Amino acid sequence: MDVLDVIGNENRRRILELLAKRPCYLSEISYYLGLAPKVVIEHLEKLENAGIVKSFEDGKRRYYYIAKNLRIEITISPHLFETEVRNGVGEIDPVKLLKEAEEMLFEIDTRNHSLAERFSAMKLAEEICSRFSAIQSAITAKMNEIFEELLEEVERITNDDLERIVLLGIAKGLKKPTEIAESFRIPYKEVFETLESLRSRGVVRKVEVNGESVWIIG
């Protein structure tokens, strides 16, 4: 079963969405998603066989986590249906690729319109798409690298599990106490008190964005 077949299942996508927040053990996944443990195990086995998910033991529990960076691209147009799975990126220079793509675009704009030149222009456009895809993959890999560094800093500044979870939630894009409480199944009061404690130490702050109060790190 390939990657697209594996993630085509809604429940497996829900599992991945949960694991993107943090590693989880079997009963957690079962509880959060409302699925029987046996069903969760079957889905996890498919995700593991596809190389998307791995696990590790911590005490008596086995935690599951997303094992690698994947980028899935789907193109649907009147003349093209194409899927591609990109597994990580090599040593590439996004700035160089962007410059090359810009030069190629200029080349397309200055072409004549014979049949052969139109065909060549189409192939050149495909190459430009490939370069932009590589750029996006490189940016995603860089974002993951920065996020790992952010998590290391969180580990350094606090050894309190609840504070780490709240900071993780903010880093993952959760902006309000209610969102963090619902996402991690933590009582709202505990989340609010934790945010206030972190704010008193200058770790987080509350700002106004589009007329509403949200929490950010820093």
Secondary structure, DSSP 8 states (H G I E B T S, - for coil): --HHHHHTSHHHHHHHHHHTTS-EEHHHHHHHHT--HHHHHHHHHHHHHTTSEEEEEETTEEEEEE-S-EEEEEEEETTEEEEEEEES--S--HHHHHHHHHHHHHHHHT---SHHHHHHHHHHHHHHHHHHHHHHHHHHHHHHHHHHHHHHHHHHH---HHHHHHHHHHHTT--SHHHHHHHHT--HHHHHHHHHHHHHTTSEEEEEETTEEEEEE-
